[in-house]
Amino acid sequence: MPSMTSGPIAYFNGAYVPVEDAKVSIMTHAFNYGTGLFEGIRGYYNADEDNVLVFKLPEHIDRMARNCRIMCMEVPEDQAAIEEVCVELIRRSNFKEGVYIRPIVYKSECSLGPTVKGVASSFCCYIITLGDYCDTQSGLDVAVSSWRRLSDNAIPSRVKSTGGYINSSLAASEAKQAGFHEAVFLREDGTVAEGSAMNIFLVQDGKLITSPPNADILVGITRNTIIQLAKEVLGLEVIERNIGRSELYVSDELFFCGTGAQVAPVRSVDRRVINGGTPGPVTLKMQSVYFDVVQGKVPEYRHWCRPVY
């Protein structure tokens, strides 16, 4: 895991408090039942501007608010207030480097019973410094996991629920114990879903192919960004469809994407080498465009980046 430093201040119970004071009881509903959901948002440091630019903040908070409906959650803070909390935490920490923001909505009652309806919810947030979550240069060796991706009718992957990430933890741990960097999830029907905590793209005959939103995936903000940039900047055709396992082995290129993963090339799947074991040309172009955009260097997409200072 990359090195990280937490911000000195967190947002908890409606106030900015020292991060060491942002604690919950062992009786908290979310601690006992995994009834929380979260977002992961990056802020990129732009050295030329001496500023931190938070990428697609409104989109992340809007997704969290929509997912709250699934979990029957209501919090006193509205979306605008939550966005301001995210930015204010960076200011109060005076970070001038890459940061990761973790807003969380959770069932905060100290009550018994595995239910979501009628259980009070709260919002909290903290930040950490963060560089590369995984190798974005030389490529990743990945393995298809023996664990299946959770079904939308079991624990929806689109929710980013705290309890649901047990599924991701089991797959990622299995892969790493076997000597791989990451895992690829299959669905119960055997088609490809995504990585343990990132979406996946294939490059085949100059086209991008990715699993559709109804394939038990997180409908990623980065995923949507890659689709838009691929079409508008690189002029690539993007196809959203079911993907067979063996398609991973015969693809021209592969890469993961996500807030944490960013754009991370894959060099092998189940010991089958992709593109000679090096990042492919389309992946590298996509990666270059993405990093320019998130650092506020492309005027057409500058509105995606919110300055902190």
N, C-alpha and C positions, 0 to 999 in steps of 0.2 A: 504494500500500500504506500502511496505517496506521503511524504511528511506533511504535517498540517499543524496550525496553531489556531486555537479558538479565539474568537473575539472576546474582550473582557466583559462585554455587556450582552445580555439576551433580553428578549421581550417575553414576559411571562405574567399571567394573570392581569393583563391590561396595563402593565408598567414596564419601564426599562430598569432592569436590575442586574447586579453582578452575576455573571454566568454561573458561579458556584452556588448562588441562592435560587436558581431556577430548577426546583426539584419537585417531584410528585410523590405522593404517598404510595406505599406498597399495595394499598387497597384500591388504587385508581383503576377504573374500568379498563382503560386502554392497556395498562400494564398487564392485567390479568387475561384479557381476551384479544389483544391485538387490534382493538377498534380505534385505529388512527389512520390518517392518510397524510401524505406529505408531497412536497415538490422539491426539486433540486434545480437551482438557478445559478448560473455563473456570472461573475463580473470580471471583465478582462481589463488589465492595466494597460493603458495607452501611454507610453513613455513620452511621445511627442507632445501630448496634451497634459501630461502629469495628472491623469484622471482615471478613475475606474468607470468602465462602461458596462452596465448591467444589460444582458442580452435578453430581449423579448420578455421583459418582466410582466407586462399586462397579459400576455398569452398564457404564461405559467399560472398566474393567479386566477385567471378565468377558468382554466382547466381544473384547478383545485376547487373553485366554487361550484362548478358543475358536478364534480365527483362527490361533493358533499351531499348532493341530493340522493345519490345511491346509498350513502351511509346514514341518511336521516340526520344530518348535522346542521346546526345553525350556530353562528357565532356573532357576537355584537359588532365586531369590526367589519366594515364593508370592504369591497375590493380595493378602492382607492386608499383606504387607511392601511390595508395590509401591504400594498405596494410601498407606501411611505415608510412603514416599519422596516421593510427590507433594506431600503436605501439608507435610512437613518442609522441602522446598526453598523453599516460600513463607515459612515461619518464618525460615529462615536468611537469606533475602534481605530480610526485614522489609518486604515489600511491603504497602502499604495502598492498593491500587488494583486495577483489573481486571487479571487475569493469565490467561495461557494456558499450560497444562502440556502438554509433549510427551514422553510415554513412548515408548520405541522398543525393540523386540526385533529383533536383527539377527544374521546369520551372521558371527561374529567371527573365525573362523579365517583365517589367511593361507594359503589353499589355492587350487588351480587346479581348475576344472571346474564347469560350470553344473548343479549338483545341490543338492537341499536335504536329502536323507536322509544322516545320518551326518556332518553338518557342525555343529560346535559353535556354540551361540548364546549371546548375552549380552544383558543388559538395561541400558539407560541412560536418563537423563531430564534435561531442562532446562526452565526456565520463562522466559517473557518477559512484560513488561507488554503489554496489548492493549486497545484500545478497540473501536470499530466496524470490522469487517473490510471491510464494504461499506456503502453508503448505506441506512440503515433508515428514512429519513424521506420523501424526495421520490420515490423509486421508481427502478428500474433499467431501462435499455434493453438488451434482450438479443437474441441472434440464434441461430437454429438452426445448429449447427456442421456443417461438411462432414466432420468427423471423427466416426466412429461410436464408441459406447460399447463398451468391451471386453466380450466375451462371458464368461459364467461358465465356459465350457469352454476359454477361452484364458487370461486373467488375471482371476480373480474380483474384481469391484469391492467385494464385501463384506469383503475382506481388509484394505483400506487398506495395500497393499504400497507400499514406496518406489518400486520399479521401475514399478508400474502407474500412478503419477501422471504419467508422461510423457504418457499419454493425456489427462489433465486439463490439463496444461500446454499441449499443442498446441491444444486447443479454446479455452481461455481466452485464449491469445495471439492466435489467429486473430480472436476476437471483438474484442479490444481494438485490434488493428491496423486493424480495419475501423470503429472508432469506437463500438463498443458497450461496455457495462460487463461483460457476462457472456455465457456460452454456454449453450445447451441441447443436451444430447446426445440423439440418436436411437439406437435399437438397430439391428442389422443388418436386422431385419424392418420398420424404418421407424416403429415406435412410440416414444413418448417414454420416456426413461430418467430423467434428472435433469439438474441443472446440472453445471458442471465439478467442483465440490466441495461440492455441496449438493443436498438433495432439493427437489422441486417439488410445489406444491399448486395445483389449480384450484378456483375457486369458481363453481359453476353452479347456478342456481335454489336458492340457499341451502344447497347441499350442498358438502362438501369432497371432491375427487377427487384421488387420488394414485396413482402407479405402484406395483404390488405388489412384494413382496420378491424375487420370481423374475424381475424385469424388469431384471436386470443393474445393480442399484443398490447403494449402500451402505445397509444397513438402519440408518438413522440413529437415534441416541439422541434427538436433537431431534425427528426425524420421529415417533418413537413417543410422545414427550411431547405433541406437537401433536395427534396423534390422540386421546390420552386426554383432554386438556384440552378439545378441541373437543366431545367427547361429554359429559363430566361437568360442565363449567362453562358452555359456551355452548349445550348441547343440540343440537348439529349432527349430522346424519348424515354419516358418513365412508365413502366408497366407495374400495376399492383395486381397480383394474382397469387394463387396458392403455389408453393414451391415444394418440389419433391426433395427428399434427402440427397439422392444421388446427383441432383443438379448442383449441389454445393461442390462436389468433386470435379465436375467437368466445366465449371464456370471459368471465364477468362480472368476475372478478378473478383475479390470479395472485400467488403469492409463493414465494420460496425459503425454506428453513429449514436450519439446521445450527449446529454449535457456533460456527463462525466467522461465518456469515451471520446467525445468530439468526433473526429473522423479518423478511425483506427484501422489500418490495413490488416487483412488476414492473409498469412502466407501458407498456411496448411490447415486441412480439416481431416481429422482422423488419420494423420500421417500422410495424407495425399497432398502433394505440393501444388500450390496454386501459382501460376505465372512465374515458374522457376524459383519460387521462394522469395520474391521481391515484390514490393508494392507496384501495382500496375499504373500505366499512364493516366487512365481515367480517374482512378482513385487519387493520384497525386494532384491532378488538376482540381478535382472536387475539394480536396483538402486545402489547397492553396486559396481557392475562392472563399471557402468557409472561414478560414482564419483571417483573411482580409476583412470580411464582412463583420465578424464578431468584434474585431478591434476597431470598428468604425471607420475603416479606410475606403469604403465604397459609398460614394454619396447617395446613390439610388436606394441604398438600404440603411442609411445612417439612422433613420427613424426607429429602427429596431433596437438601437443602443441608447440606454438612458444614462446620462452623465450623473455621477454621484456628487461631485464637488463643483 
